[in-house]
Amino acid sequence: MMEIHKYSNGDLNVIWQPQKCIHAGVCVKMLPNVYNPKSRPWIKAENASSDELKNQIRQCPSGALTFELNTEK
């Protein structure tokens, strides 16, 4: 089964699948306030708007990052 981690900014859930990640670093370069591999948790979705997150996630070359709208508010 694929390992999945979710991180929310309230409106949007960032979904990370580590097995798919190729460590291209696009996420860290685009949104360093959100993605910090040295921190735990390493994704702080609350540090960006939903539009900023969606734009960055669409640039992920491996598909390890996806998103869903948070309907559990």
N, CA, C and O atoms as a Tripos MOL2 file, in Angstrom:
@<TRIPOS>MOLECULE
protein
  292   291    73     0     0
PROTEIN
NO_CHARGES

@<TRIPOS>ATOM
      1 N           0.8330   -1.1930    0.0000 N.3       1 MET1
      2 CA          0.0000    0.0000    0.0000 C.3       1 MET1
      3 C           0.8790    1.2600    0.0000 C.2       1 MET1
      4 O           1.9180    1.3050    0.6590 O.2       1 MET1
      5 N           0.4530    2.2530   -0.7330 N.am      2 MET2
      6 CA          1.2030    3.5000   -0.8790 C.3       2 MET2
      7 C           1.0690    4.3490    0.3840 C.2       2 MET2
      8 O          -0.0340    4.5840    0.8780 O.2       2 MET2
      9 N           2.1990    4.7990    0.8890 N.am      3 GLU3
     10 CA          2.2340    5.6820    2.0550 C.3       3 GLU3
     11 C           1.7740    7.0770    1.6230 C.2       3 GLU3
     12 O           2.2290    7.6000    0.6060 O.2       3 GLU3
     13 N           0.8680    7.6740    2.4030 N.am      4 ILE4
     14 CA          0.3150    8.9920    2.0760 C.3       4 ILE4
     15 C           0.3370    9.8680    3.3210 C.2       4 ILE4
     16 O          -0.0500    9.4340    4.4070 O.2       4 ILE4
     17 N           0.7990   11.1180    3.1510 N.am      5 HIS5
     18 CA          0.7920   12.1000    4.2370 C.3       5 HIS5
     19 C          -0.0190   13.2950    3.7720 C.2       5 HIS5
     20 O           0.0950   13.7220    2.6220 O.2       5 HIS5
     21 N          -0.8490   13.8420    4.6770 N.am      6 LYS6
     22 CA         -1.6650   15.0150    4.3500 C.3       6 LYS6
     23 C          -1.3130   16.1600    5.2810 C.2       6 LYS6
     24 O          -1.1050   15.9810    6.4820 O.2       6 LYS6
     25 N          -1.2540   17.3450    4.6830 N.am      7 TYR7
     26 CA         -0.9550   18.5730    5.4200 C.3       7 TYR7
     27 C          -1.9680   19.6190    4.9660 C.2       7 TYR7
     28 O          -2.1500   19.8220    3.7660 O.2       7 TYR7
     29 N          -2.6260   20.2820    5.9060 N.am      8 SER8
     30 CA         -3.7090   21.1980    5.5580 C.3       8 SER8
     31 C          -3.3750   22.6490    5.8680 C.2       8 SER8
     32 O          -2.6740   22.9420    6.8370 O.2       8 SER8
     33 N          -3.8840   23.5610    5.0310 N.am      9 ASN9
     34 CA         -3.8350   24.9850    5.3580 C.3       9 ASN9
     35 C          -5.2260   25.4740    5.7530 C.2       9 ASN9
     36 O          -5.4520   26.6760    5.8910 O.2       9 ASN9
     37 N          -6.1550   24.5390    5.9320 N.am     10 GLY10
     38 CA         -7.5330   24.8610    6.2700 C.3      10 GLY10
     39 C          -8.4570   24.6480    5.0900 C.2      10 GLY10
     40 O          -9.4690   23.9580    5.2070 O.2      10 GLY10
     41 N          -8.1130   25.2410    3.9410 N.am     11 ASP11
     42 CA         -8.9490   25.1250    2.7480 C.3      11 ASP11
     43 C          -8.5150   23.9930    1.8240 C.2      11 ASP11
     44 O          -9.3190   23.4530    1.0640 O.2      11 ASP11
     45 N          -7.2490   23.6460    1.8990 N.am     12 LEU12
     46 CA         -6.6750   22.6990    0.9540 C.3      12 LEU12
     47 C          -5.7810   21.7140    1.6940 C.2      12 LEU12
     48 O          -5.0680   22.0850    2.6260 O.2      12 LEU12
     49 N          -5.8260   20.4640    1.2720 N.am     13 ASN13
     50 CA         -4.9300   19.4450    1.8190 C.3      13 ASN13
     51 C          -3.8410   19.1460    0.7940 C.2      13 ASN13
     52 O          -4.1330   18.7900   -0.3480 O.2      13 ASN13
     53 N          -2.5880   19.2930    1.2080 N.am     14 VAL14
     54 CA         -1.4530   18.8850    0.3860 C.3      14 VAL14
     55 C          -1.2180   17.4080    0.6850 C.2      14 VAL14
     56 O          -1.0890   17.0170    1.8450 O.2      14 VAL14
     57 N          -1.1640   16.6010   -0.3520 N.am     15 ILE15
     58 CA         -0.9620   15.1570   -0.1960 C.3      15 ILE15
     59 C           0.4240   14.8160   -0.7470 C.2      15 ILE15
     60 O           0.7480   15.1240   -1.8940 O.2      15 ILE15
     61 N           1.2230   14.1790    0.0930 N.am     16 TRP16
     62 CA          2.5780   13.7830   -0.3020 C.3      16 TRP16
     63 C           2.7030   12.2710   -0.2550 C.2      16 TRP16
     64 O           2.3830   11.6410    0.7530 O.2      16 TRP16
     65 N           3.1750   11.6920   -1.3610 N.am     17 GLN17
     66 CA          3.4260   10.2530   -1.4580 C.3      17 GLN17
     67 C           4.9370   10.0530   -1.5970 C.2      17 GLN17
     68 O           5.4810   10.1530   -2.6970 O.2      17 GLN17
     69 N           5.6200    9.7680   -0.4650 N.am     18 PRO18
     70 CA          7.0830    9.7110   -0.4820 C.3      18 PRO18
     71 C           7.6790    8.7130   -1.4700 C.2      18 PRO18
     72 O           8.7760    8.9400   -1.9810 O.2      18 PRO18
     73 N           6.9760    7.6090   -1.7500 N.am     19 GLN19
     74 CA          7.5290    6.6050   -2.6780 C.3      19 GLN19
     75 C           7.6540    7.1510   -4.0970 C.2      19 GLN19
     76 O           8.4820    6.6730   -4.8730 O.2      19 GLN19
     77 N           6.8400    8.1470   -4.4440 N.am     20 LYS20
     78 CA          6.8860    8.7260   -5.7820 C.3      20 LYS20
     79 C           7.9130    9.8520   -5.9030 C.2      20 LYS20
     80 O           8.2990   10.2270   -7.0100 O.2      20 LYS20
     81 N           8.3480   10.3830   -4.7750 N.am     21 CYS21
     82 CA          9.2020   11.5730   -4.7710 C.3      21 CYS21
     83 C          10.5800   11.2790   -5.3740 C.2      21 CYS21
     84 O          11.2450   10.3190   -4.9860 O.2      21 CYS21
     85 N          10.9960   12.1190   -6.3260 N.am     22 ILE22
     86 CA         12.3160   11.9640   -6.9450 C.3      22 ILE22
     87 C          13.2830   13.0380   -6.4430 C.2      22 ILE22
     88 O          14.3980   13.1530   -6.9530 O.2      22 ILE22
     89 N          12.8690   13.8140   -5.4620 N.am     23 HIS23
     90 CA         13.7030   14.8310   -4.8180 C.3      23 HIS23
     91 C          14.2800   15.8370   -5.8100 C.2      23 HIS23
     92 O          15.4500   16.2130   -5.7310 O.2      23 HIS23
     93 N          13.4330   16.2620   -6.7450 N.am     24 ALA24
     94 CA         13.8460   17.2620   -7.7340 C.3      24 ALA24
     95 C          14.0200   18.6310   -7.0800 C.2      24 ALA24
     96 O          14.7750   19.4630   -7.5840 O.2      24 ALA24
     97 N          13.3370   18.8730   -5.9730 N.am     25 GLY25
     98 CA         13.4990   20.1220   -5.2470 C.3      25 GLY25
     99 C          12.6550   21.2790   -5.7550 C.2      25 GLY25
    100 O          12.8070   22.4050   -5.2820 O.2      25 GLY25
    101 N          11.7730   21.0250   -6.7040 N.am     26 VAL26
    102 CA         10.9240   22.0870   -7.2400 C.3      26 VAL26
    103 C          10.0740   22.7040   -6.1300 C.2      26 VAL26
    104 O           9.9100   23.9230   -6.0840 O.2      26 VAL26
    105 N           9.5460   21.8920   -5.2560 N.am     27 CYS27
    106 CA          8.7060   22.3870   -4.1640 C.3      27 CYS27
    107 C           9.4900   23.3270   -3.2500 C.2      27 CYS27
    108 O           9.0080   24.4060   -2.9030 O.2      27 CYS27
    109 N          10.6750   22.9240   -2.8690 N.am     28 VAL28
    110 CA         11.5130   23.7230   -1.9640 C.3      28 VAL28
    111 C          11.9180   25.0380   -2.6260 C.2      28 VAL28
    112 O          11.9260   26.0860   -1.9800 O.2      28 VAL28
    113 N          12.2550   24.9790   -3.9190 N.am     29 LYS29
    114 CA         12.6610   26.1920   -4.6270 C.3      29 LYS29
    115 C          11.5060   27.1730   -4.7820 C.2      29 LYS29
    116 O          11.6920   28.3830   -4.6550 O.2      29 LYS29
    117 N          10.3000   26.6460   -5.0600 N.am     30 MET30
    118 CA          9.1520   27.5260   -5.3070 C.3      30 MET30
    119 C           8.5590   28.0960   -4.0200 C.2      30 MET30
    120 O           8.1960   29.2710   -3.9760 O.2      30 MET30
    121 N           8.4580   27.2840   -2.9820 N.am     31 LEU31
    122 CA          7.8330   27.7150   -1.7300 C.3      31 LEU31
    123 C           8.6760   27.2830   -0.5270 C.2      31 LEU31
    124 O           8.2920   26.3690    0.2030 O.2      31 LEU31
    125 N           9.8130   27.9330   -0.3200 N.am     32 PRO32
    126 CA         10.6890   27.5300    0.7900 C.3      32 PRO32
    127 C          10.0710   27.7400    2.1740 C.2      32 PRO32
    128 O          10.5090   27.1140    3.1390 O.2      32 PRO32
    129 N           9.0680   28.6040    2.2880 N.am     33 ASN33
    130 CA          8.3920   28.7860    3.5780 C.3      33 ASN33
    131 C           7.4520   27.6360    3.9090 C.2      33 ASN33
    132 O           7.0490   27.4600    5.0590 O.2      33 ASN33
    133 N           7.1060   26.8560    2.8900 N.am     34 VAL34
    134 CA          6.2050   25.7070    3.0740 C.3      34 VAL34
    135 C           7.0010   24.4100    3.1920 C.2      34 VAL34
    136 O           6.7560   23.6040    4.0900 O.2      34 VAL34
    137 N           7.9530   24.2140    2.2860 N.am     35 TYR35
    138 CA          8.6880   22.9500    2.1950 C.3      35 TYR35
    139 C          10.0950   23.1130    2.7650 C.2      35 TYR35
    140 O          10.9220   23.8300    2.2020 O.2      35 TYR35
    141 N          10.3550   22.4490    3.8760 N.am     36 ASN36
    142 CA         11.6820   22.4910    4.4980 C.3      36 ASN36
    143 C          12.0400   21.0760    4.9310 C.2      36 ASN36
    144 O          11.5810   20.6130    5.9760 O.2      36 ASN36
    145 N          12.8620   20.3780    4.1310 N.am     37 PRO37
    146 CA         13.1890   18.9810    4.4300 C.3      37 PRO37
    147 C          13.8580   18.7750    5.7890 C.2      37 PRO37
    148 O          13.8790   17.6530    6.2950 O.2      37 PRO37
    149 N          14.4040   19.8320    6.3890 N.am     38 LYS38
    150 CA         15.0650   19.6990    7.6880 C.3      38 LYS38
    151 C          14.0990   19.8440    8.8600 C.2      38 LYS38
    152 O          14.4640   19.5560    9.9990 O.2      38 LYS38
    153 N          12.8810   20.2820    8.5960 N.am     39 SER39
    154 CA         11.8710   20.4600    9.6610 C.3      39 SER39
    155 C          10.9740   19.2380    9.7660 C.2      39 SER39
    156 O          10.8830   18.4370    8.8350 O.2      39 SER39
    157 N          10.3290   19.1060   10.8800 N.am     40 ARG40
    158 CA          9.2900   18.0870   11.0810 C.3      40 ARG40
    159 C           8.0740   18.7570   11.6810 C.2      40 ARG40
    160 O           8.1990   19.3220   12.7680 O.2      40 ARG40
    161 N           6.9150   18.7390   11.0610 N.am     41 PRO41
    162 CA          6.7030   18.1790    9.7200 C.3      41 PRO41
    163 C           7.4050   19.0400    8.6740 C.2      41 PRO41
    164 O           7.5830   20.2430    8.8650 O.2      41 PRO41
    165 N           7.7930   18.4250    7.5900 N.am     42 TRP42
    166 CA          8.5780   19.1430    6.5860 C.3      42 TRP42
    167 C           7.7150   19.9950    5.6680 C.2      42 TRP42
    168 O           8.2260   20.8640    4.9620 O.2      42 TRP42
    169 N           6.3960   19.7470    5.6760 N.am     43 ILE43
    170 CA          5.4640   20.5710    4.8920 C.3      43 ILE43
    171 C           4.6030   21.3640    5.8580 C.2      43 ILE43
    172 O           3.9230   20.7930    6.7100 O.2      43 ILE43
    173 N           4.6350   22.6800    5.7240 N.am     44 LYS44
    174 CA          3.8000   23.5680    6.5420 C.3      44 LYS44
    175 C           2.8690   24.3100    5.5900 C.2      44 LYS44
    176 O           3.1250   25.4500    5.2040 O.2      44 LYS44
    177 N           1.7740   23.6310    5.2200 N.am     45 ALA45
    178 CA          0.8310   24.1480    4.2250 C.3      45 ALA45
    179 C           0.2250   25.4810    4.6340 C.2      45 ALA45
    180 O          -0.1750   26.2700    3.7780 O.2      45 ALA45
    181 N           0.1560   25.7380    5.9400 N.am     46 GLU46
    182 CA         -0.4460   26.9880    6.4210 C.3      46 GLU46
    183 C           0.3850   28.2160    6.0620 C.2      46 GLU46
    184 O          -0.0820   29.3430    6.2280 O.2      46 GLU46
    185 N           1.6010   28.0200    5.5770 N.am     47 ASN47
    186 CA          2.4890   29.1380    5.2370 C.3      47 ASN47
    187 C           2.3010   29.6580    3.8140 C.2      47 ASN47
    188 O           3.0930   30.4810    3.3560 O.2      47 ASN47
    189 N           1.2680   29.1940    3.1030 N.am     48 ALA48
    190 CA          1.0010   29.6740    1.7430 C.3      48 ALA48
    191 C          -0.5000   29.6610    1.4870 C.2      48 ALA48
    192 O          -1.2520   28.9490    2.1530 O.2      48 ALA48
    193 N          -0.9180   30.4520    0.5210 N.am     49 SER49
    194 CA         -2.3320   30.4590    0.1370 C.3      49 SER49
    195 C          -2.6450   29.1960   -0.6650 C.2      49 SER49
    196 O          -1.7440   28.5280   -1.1710 O.2      49 SER49
    197 N          -3.9030   28.8900   -0.7690 N.am     50 SER50
    198 CA         -4.3100   27.7170   -1.5510 C.3      50 SER50
    199 C          -3.8970   27.8660   -3.0090 C.2      50 SER50
    200 O          -3.4780   26.8920   -3.6340 O.2      50 SER50
    201 N          -4.0100   29.0730   -3.5610 N.am     51 ASP51
    202 CA         -3.6010   29.2860   -4.9560 C.3      51 ASP51
    203 C          -2.1060   29.0710   -5.1390 C.2      51 ASP51
    204 O          -1.6790   28.4700   -6.1250 O.2      51 ASP51
    205 N          -1.3040   29.5620   -4.1880 N.am     52 GLU52
    206 CA          0.1510   29.3510   -4.2630 C.3      52 GLU52
    207 C           0.4760   27.8630   -4.1990 C.2      52 GLU52
    208 O           1.3210   27.3770   -4.9510 O.2      52 GLU52
    209 N          -0.1910   27.1390   -3.3050 N.am     53 LEU53
    210 CA          0.0480   25.7000   -3.1730 C.3      53 LEU53
    211 C          -0.3500   24.9560   -4.4440 C.2      53 LEU53
    212 O           0.4030   24.1080   -4.9240 O.2      53 LEU53
    213 N          -1.5120   25.2590   -4.9890 N.am     54 LYS54
    214 CA         -1.9740   24.5810   -6.2120 C.3      54 LYS54
    215 C          -0.9950   24.8200   -7.3570 C.2      54 LYS54
    216 O          -0.6490   23.8880   -8.0830 O.2      54 LYS54
    217 N          -0.5490   26.0590   -7.5210 N.am     55 ASN55
    218 CA          0.3890   26.3900   -8.5840 C.3      55 ASN55
    219 C           1.6820   25.5990   -8.4280 C.2      55 ASN55
    220 O           2.1950   25.0530   -9.4050 O.2      55 ASN55
    221 N           2.2090   25.5300   -7.2210 N.am     56 GLN56
    222 CA          3.4500   24.7960   -6.9880 C.3      56 GLN56
    223 C           3.2550   23.3030   -7.2040 C.2      56 GLN56
    224 O           4.0740   22.6640   -7.8640 O.2      56 GLN56
    225 N           2.1850   22.7410   -6.6580 N.am     57 ILE57
    226 CA          1.9390   21.2960   -6.7540 C.3      57 ILE57
    227 C           1.8140   20.8590   -8.2090 C.2      57 ILE57
    228 O           2.2390   19.7600   -8.5660 O.2      57 ILE57
    229 N           1.2430   21.6960   -9.0350 N.am     58 ARG58
    230 CA          1.1210   21.3610  -10.4650 C.3      58 ARG58
    231 C           2.4850   21.2810  -11.1540 C.2      58 ARG58
    232 O           2.5910   20.7120  -12.2400 O.2      58 ARG58
    233 N           3.5250   21.8430  -10.5390 N.am     59 GLN59
    234 CA          4.8810   21.8050  -11.1060 C.3      59 GLN59
    235 C           5.6860   20.5840  -10.6490 C.2      59 GLN59
    236 O           6.7960   20.3670  -11.1340 O.2      59 GLN59
    237 N           5.1550   19.7980   -9.7430 N.am     60 CYS60
    238 CA          5.8830   18.6390   -9.2040 C.3      60 CYS60
    239 C           6.1180   17.6160  -10.3190 C.2      60 CYS60
    240 O           5.1540   17.0710  -10.8570 O.2      60 CYS60
    241 N           7.3770   17.3430  -10.6770 N.am     61 PRO61
    242 CA          7.6580   16.4810  -11.8280 C.3      61 PRO61
    243 C           7.3200   15.0050  -11.6130 C.2      61 PRO61
    244 O           7.0960   14.2820  -12.5840 O.2      61 PRO61
    245 N           7.2790   14.5490  -10.3700 N.am     62 SER62
    246 CA          7.0570   13.1220  -10.1160 C.3      62 SER62
    247 C           5.6070   12.7810   -9.8130 C.2      62 SER62
    248 O           5.2240   11.6130   -9.8740 O.2      62 SER62
    249 N           4.7980   13.7780   -9.4880 N.am     63 GLY63
    250 CA          3.4280   13.5110   -9.0610 C.3      63 GLY63
    251 C           3.3420   13.1020   -7.6030 C.2      63 GLY63
    252 O           2.2910   12.6530   -7.1460 O.2      63 GLY63
    253 N           4.4390   13.2530   -6.8630 N.am     64 ALA64
    254 CA          4.4280   12.8920   -5.4380 C.3      64 ALA64
    255 C           3.5550   13.8470   -4.6330 C.2      64 ALA64
    256 O           3.0210   13.4700   -3.5900 O.2      64 ALA64
    257 N           3.4080   15.0820   -5.1110 N.am     65 LEU65
    258 CA          2.5570   16.0630   -4.4480 C.3      65 LEU65
    259 C           1.2740   16.2440   -5.2450 C.2      65 LEU65
    260 O           1.3080   16.4890   -6.4510 O.2      65 LEU65
    261 N           0.1510   16.1230   -4.5650 N.am     66 THR66
    262 CA         -1.1520   16.3940   -5.1450 C.3      66 THR66
    263 C          -1.9300   17.1950   -4.0960 C.2      66 THR66
    264 O          -1.4250   17.4570   -3.0050 O.2      66 THR66
    265 N          -3.1450   17.5750   -4.4330 N.am     67 PHE67
    266 CA         -3.9420   18.3030   -3.4540 C.3      67 PHE67
    267 C          -5.4110   17.9230   -3.5870 C.2      67 PHE67
    268 O          -5.8550   17.3980   -4.6080 O.2      67 PHE67
    269 N          -6.1380   18.2060   -2.5300 N.am     68 GLU68
    270 CA         -7.5880   18.0550   -2.5350 C.3      68 GLU68
    271 C          -8.1580   19.1990   -1.7180 C.2      68 GLU68
    272 O          -7.5170   19.6950   -0.7910 O.2      68 GLU68
    273 N          -9.3550   19.6110   -2.0650 N.am     69 LEU69
    274 CA        -10.0090   20.6450   -1.2650 C.3      69 LEU69
    275 C         -10.4450   20.0220    0.0460 C.2      69 LEU69
    276 O         -10.9170   18.8860    0.0730 O.2      69 LEU69
    277 N         -10.2890   20.7570    1.1230 N.am     70 ASN70
    278 CA        -10.6280   20.2550    2.4500 C.3      70 ASN70
    279 C         -12.1190   20.4670    2.6810 C.2      70 ASN70
    280 O         -12.5830   21.6020    2.7860 O.2      70 ASN70
    281 N         -12.8550   19.3860    2.7590 N.am     71 THR71
    282 CA        -14.3030   19.4730    2.9740 C.3      71 THR71
    283 C         -14.6620   19.2120    4.4250 C.2      71 THR71
    284 O         -15.8440   19.1670    4.7680 O.2      71 THR71
    285 N         -13.6490   19.0340    5.2980 N.am     72 GLU72
    286 CA        -13.8940   18.6970    6.7020 C.3      72 GLU72
    287 C         -13.7820   19.9140    7.6100 C.2      72 GLU72
    288 O         -13.4330   19.7720    8.7820 O.2      72 GLU72
    289 N         -14.0720   21.1050    7.0950 N.am     73 LYS73
    290 CA        -13.9490   22.3210    7.9000 C.3      73 LYS73
    291 C         -15.1050   22.4430    8.8530 C.2      73 LYS73
    292 O         -15.1770   23.4060    9.6170 O.2      73 LYS73
@<TRIPOS>BOND
     1     1     2 1
     2     2     3 1
     3     3     4 2
     4     3     5 am
     5     5     6 1
     6     6     7 1
     7     7     8 2
     8     7     9 am
     9     9    10 1
    10    10    11 1
    11    11    12 2
    12    11    13 am
    13    13    14 1
    14    14    15 1
    15    15    16 2
    16    15    17 am
    17    17    18 1
    18    18    19 1
    19    19    20 2
    20    19    21 am
    21    21    22 1
    22    22    23 1
    23    23    24 2
    24    23    25 am
    25    25    26 1
    26    26    27 1
    27    27    28 2
    28    27    29 am
    29    29    30 1
    30    30    31 1
    31    31    32 2
    32    31    33 am
    33    33    34 1
    34    34    35 1
    35    35    36 2
    36    35    37 am
    37    37    38 1
    38    38    39 1
    39    39    40 2
    40    39    41 am
    41    41    42 1
    42    42    43 1
    43    43    44 2
    44    43    45 am
    45    45    46 1
    46    46    47 1
    47    47    48 2
    48    47    49 am
    49    49    50 1
    50    50    51 1
    51    51    52 2
    52    51    53 am
    53    53    54 1
    54    54    55 1
    55    55    56 2
    56    55    57 am
    57    57    58 1
    58    58    59 1
    59    59    60 2
    60    59    61 am
    61    61    62 1
    62    62    63 1
    63    63    64 2
    64    63    65 am
    65    65    66 1
    66    66    67 1
    67    67    68 2
    68    67    69 am
    69    69    70 1
    70    70    71 1
    71    71    72 2
    72    71    73 am
    73    73    74 1
    74    74    75 1
    75    75    76 2
    76    75    77 am
    77    77    78 1
    78    78    79 1
    79    79    80 2
    80    79    81 am
    81    81    82 1
    82    82    83 1
    83    83    84 2
    84    83    85 am
    85    85    86 1
    86    86    87 1
    87    87    88 2
    88    87    89 am
    89    89    90 1
    90    90    91 1
    91    91    92 2
    92    91    93 am
    93    93    94 1
    94    94    95 1
    95    95    96 2
    96    95    97 am
    97    97    98 1
    98    98    99 1
    99    99   100 2
   100    99   101 am
   101   101   102 1
   102   102   103 1
   103   103   104 2
   104   103   105 am
   105   105   106 1
   106   106   107 1
   107   107   108 2
   108   107   109 am
   109   109   110 1
   110   110   111 1
   111   111   112 2
   112   111   113 am
   113   113   114 1
   114   114   115 1
   115   115   116 2
   116   115   117 am
   117   117   118 1
   118   118   119 1
   119   119   120 2
   120   119   121 am
   121   121   122 1
   122   122   123 1
   123   123   124 2
   124   123   125 am
   125   125   126 1
   126   126   127 1
   127   127   128 2
   128   127   129 am
   129   129   130 1
   130   130   131 1
   131   131   132 2
   132   131   133 am
   133   133   134 1
   134   134   135 1
   135   135   136 2
   136   135   137 am
   137   137   138 1
   138   138   139 1
   139   139   140 2
   140   139   141 am
   141   141   142 1
   142   142   143 1
   143   143   144 2
   144   143   145 am
   145   145   146 1
   146   146   147 1
   147   147   148 2
   148   147   149 am
   149   149   150 1
   150   150   151 1
   151   151   152 2
   152   151   153 am
   153   153   154 1
   154   154   155 1
   155   155   156 2
   156   155   157 am
   157   157   158 1
   158   158   159 1
   159   159   160 2
   160   159   161 am
   161   161   162 1
   162   162   163 1
   163   163   164 2
   164   163   165 am
   165   165   166 1
   166   166   167 1
   167   167   168 2
   168   167   169 am
   169   169   170 1
   170   170   171 1
   171   171   172 2
   172   171   173 am
   173   173   174 1
   174   174   175 1
   175   175   176 2
   176   175   177 am
   177   177   178 1
   178   178   179 1
   179   179   180 2
   180   179   181 am
   181   181   182 1
   182   182   183 1
   183   183   184 2
   184   183   185 am
   185   185   186 1
   186   186   187 1
   187   187   188 2
   188   187   189 am
   189   189   190 1
   190   190   191 1
   191   191   192 2
   192   191   193 am
   193   193   194 1
   194   194   195 1
   195   195   196 2
   196   195   197 am
   197   197   198 1
   198   198   199 1
   199   199   200 2
   200   199   201 am
   201   201   202 1
   202   202   203 1
   203   203   204 2
   204   203   205 am
   205   205   206 1
   206   206   207 1
   207   207   208 2
   208   207   209 am
   209   209   210 1
   210   210   211 1
   211   211   212 2
   212   211   213 am
   213   213   214 1
   214   214   215 1
   215   215   216 2
   216   215   217 am
   217   217   218 1
   218   218   219 1
   219   219   220 2
   220   219   221 am
   221   221   222 1
   222   222   223 1
   223   223   224 2
   224   223   225 am
   225   225   226 1
   226   226   227 1
   227   227   228 2
   228   227   229 am
   229   229   230 1
   230   230   231 1
   231   231   232 2
   232   231   233 am
   233   233   234 1
   234   234   235 1
   235   235   236 2
   236   235   237 am
   237   237   238 1
   238   238   239 1
   239   239   240 2
   240   239   241 am
   241   241   242 1
   242   242   243 1
   243   243   244 2
   244   243   245 am
   245   245   246 1
   246   246   247 1
   247   247   248 2
   248   247   249 am
   249   249   250 1
   250   250   251 1
   251   251   252 2
   252   251   253 am
   253   253   254 1
   254   254   255 1
   255   255   256 2
   256   255   257 am
   257   257   258 1
   258   258   259 1
   259   259   260 2
   260   259   261 am
   261   261   262 1
   262   262   263 1
   263   263   264 2
   264   263   265 am
   265   265   266 1
   266   266   267 1
   267   267   268 2
   268   267   269 am
   269   269   270 1
   270   270   271 1
   271   271   272 2
   272   271   273 am
   273   273   274 1
   274   274   275 1
   275   275   276 2
   276   275   277 am
   277   277   278 1
   278   278   279 1
   279   279   280 2
   280   279   281 am
   281   281   282 1
   282   282   283 1
   283   283   284 2
   284   283   285 am
   285   285   286 1
   286   286   287 1
   287   287   288 2
   288   287   289 am
   289   289   290 1
   290   290   291 1
   291   291   292 2
@<TRIPOS>SUBSTRUCTURE
     1 MET1         2 RESIDUE 1 A MET
     2 MET2         6 RESIDUE 1 A MET
     3 GLU3        10 RESIDUE 1 A GLU
     4 ILE4        14 RESIDUE 1 A ILE
     5 HIS5        18 RESIDUE 1 A HIS
     6 LYS6        22 RESIDUE 1 A LYS
     7 TYR7        26 RESIDUE 1 A TYR
     8 SER8        30 RESIDUE 1 A SER
     9 ASN9        34 RESIDUE 1 A ASN
    10 GLY10       38 RESIDUE 1 A GLY
    11 ASP11       42 RESIDUE 1 A ASP
    12 LEU12       46 RESIDUE 1 A LEU
    13 ASN13       50 RESIDUE 1 A ASN
    14 VAL14       54 RESIDUE 1 A VAL
    15 ILE15       58 RESIDUE 1 A ILE
    16 TRP16       62 RESIDUE 1 A TRP
    17 GLN17       66 RESIDUE 1 A GLN
    18 PRO18       70 RESIDUE 1 A PRO
    19 GLN19       74 RESIDUE 1 A GLN
    20 LYS20       78 RESIDUE 1 A LYS
    21 CYS21       82 RESIDUE 1 A CYS
    22 ILE22       86 RESIDUE 1 A ILE
    23 HIS23       90 RESIDUE 1 A HIS
    24 ALA24       94 RESIDUE 1 A ALA
    25 GLY25       98 RESIDUE 1 A GLY
    26 VAL26      102 RESIDUE 1 A VAL
    27 CYS27      106 RESIDUE 1 A CYS
    28 VAL28      110 RESIDUE 1 A VAL
    29 LYS29      114 RESIDUE 1 A LYS
    30 MET30      118 RESIDUE 1 A MET
    31 LEU31      122 RESIDUE 1 A LEU
    32 PRO32      126 RESIDUE 1 A PRO
    33 ASN33      130 RESIDUE 1 A ASN
    34 VAL34      134 RESIDUE 1 A VAL
    35 TYR35      138 RESIDUE 1 A TYR
    36 ASN36      142 RESIDUE 1 A ASN
    37 PRO37      146 RESIDUE 1 A PRO
    38 LYS38      150 RESIDUE 1 A LYS
    39 SER39      154 RESIDUE 1 A SER
    40 ARG40      158 RESIDUE 1 A ARG
    41 PRO41      162 RESIDUE 1 A PRO
    42 TRP42      166 RESIDUE 1 A TRP
    43 ILE43      170 RESIDUE 1 A ILE
    44 LYS44      174 RESIDUE 1 A LYS
    45 ALA45      178 RESIDUE 1 A ALA
    46 GLU46      182 RESIDUE 1 A GLU
    47 ASN47      186 RESIDUE 1 A ASN
    48 ALA48      190 RESIDUE 1 A ALA
    49 SER49      194 RESIDUE 1 A SER
    50 SER50      198 RESIDUE 1 A SER
    51 ASP51      202 RESIDUE 1 A ASP
    52 GLU52      206 RESIDUE 1 A GLU
    53 LEU53      210 RESIDUE 1 A LEU
    54 LYS54      214 RESIDUE 1 A LYS
    55 ASN55      218 RESIDUE 1 A ASN
    56 GLN56      222 RESIDUE 1 A GLN
    57 ILE57      226 RESIDUE 1 A ILE
    58 ARG58      230 RESIDUE 1 A ARG
    59 GLN59      234 RESIDUE 1 A GLN
    60 CYS60      238 RESIDUE 1 A CYS
    61 PRO61      242 RESIDUE 1 A PRO
    62 SER62      246 RESIDUE 1 A SER
    63 GLY63      250 RESIDUE 1 A GLY
    64 ALA64      254 RESIDUE 1 A ALA
    65 LEU65      258 RESIDUE 1 A LEU
    66 THR66      262 RESIDUE 1 A THR
    67 PHE67      266 RESIDUE 1 A PHE
    68 GLU68      270 RESIDUE 1 A GLU
    69 LEU69      274 RESIDUE 1 A LEU
    70 ASN70      278 RESIDUE 1 A ASN
    71 THR71      282 RESIDUE 1 A THR
    72 GLU72      286 RESIDUE 1 A GLU
    73 LYS73      290 RESIDUE 1 A LYS
